[in-house]
Amino acid sequence: MDRIGRERGWPPMSREQFEASRALRGANFVGSPQEVVEKILFQHEIFHHDRFLIQFTVGSLPHDVVMRSIELFGAEVAPVVRRELRARTDPSGQADTSDQPPDVRSAPCRTR
């Protein structure tokens, strides 16, 4: 972040600022897969969003590190979030606990 910040005229991020940004109420999703799961679920309780967008490449992370982050997100974070949200929203308690994403229903698309 400091290199990009320098290019944009921002001061360097202190360790304290970094830790605040990665905390539960911070803006960045940094940490173990379990920490990221907890943060997504925490935010879902607040916003009730049904989409999540994350940017994996910030600064000068090596390609292999970015790819590992994507792999961990797909293999360990997303399945747990899906299962937990299904369990929270199924009043019968019979939620589908598979790792498969829910059916995607697309709205009709109009073109001019």
N, C-alpha and C positions, 0 to 999 in steps of 0.2 A: 504494500500500500504506500510506503514512503516514496518509492520511485515514481509511481503515478501521481501521488500528491505533490511531489517536487515539480513535476511537469505541469501541474495545474495550479501551482502557487500555494499549496496547502502546507502548513507546518507539519513536521514529522509527528506520527502518532506515538504517544507515550505508552508505556506498558500498562499503566492504569486505564487509559482510554481503550486500549485493545481488550483488556479483561472485561471492561464494562460492555463493550460491543459484543462480546461472545457470551455474556451472561444471559440468563433466561429472558430478561426483558430487553436485551440489546438487539441490535440490528443484524448482526452477522451470525451465520450458522457454522460455527467452528467447534470441533471437538469430536468425541467418539460417536459412533452411530447411535448409541443410546442417548447421548446428550442432545443430538439433533432430533431424534424421535420425540423426546420430552419437550423440546422447544416448539416443534411443529404442533404437537397436541396442545400445548399451552396456548399458542396463538389461535388455534382452532376454537378453543373455548371462548376466546374473546371475539373473534371475527366471524366464526361460522362459515369460513370460506370453503369452496369446493374445488379450488385450483391452488397449486403451489408452484411457484417459479423460482428457480435457484440458478445463480450464475456461479459456475465452478472456477472460472479463470479470472483471477484478480491479481494484477501485478505480474511478476515474472516466475510463476510456479513452473517447474519442469513438467513436460508433457506426461511423463509416467506418473507423477504425483496427481495430476488432474484426472488421468484415466483411472487411477486407483480410487479417487474420491467418487467418481461416477459409478464405478463398480460397487463400492460399499453402499452408496445411496440406493442403487437398484436392488442389491441383494439383501441388505440388512435394514435399511431405513424404511423404504416405501412399503414392503410387505407388512411390517409391524404397524405402521401408521394406518394402512388399509384395514387390517384386522381390528385394531383398536377402535377406529371410527365406526366400523360395522357393528361391533359389540355395543358401542355407546348409543347407536341410533336404532337398534332393533329392540323394541319393547318386549317382544316375546322371549328374549334371551336365547333365541335359536339362531343367532347371527352366523352367516357363512364365515368360517374362520380360515378359509383357504387363502393362499397368497395371491390369488388371481385378482386383477383389478375388476371392479364392477363393470357391467355392460355399459358401453358408451352409446348413448342415444343422441344422434345428431338432429338438430332442428332443421326444418326445411330451409334451404338456401334460395333466396330470390336473386335473380340477376336482371339487369336492365337490358 
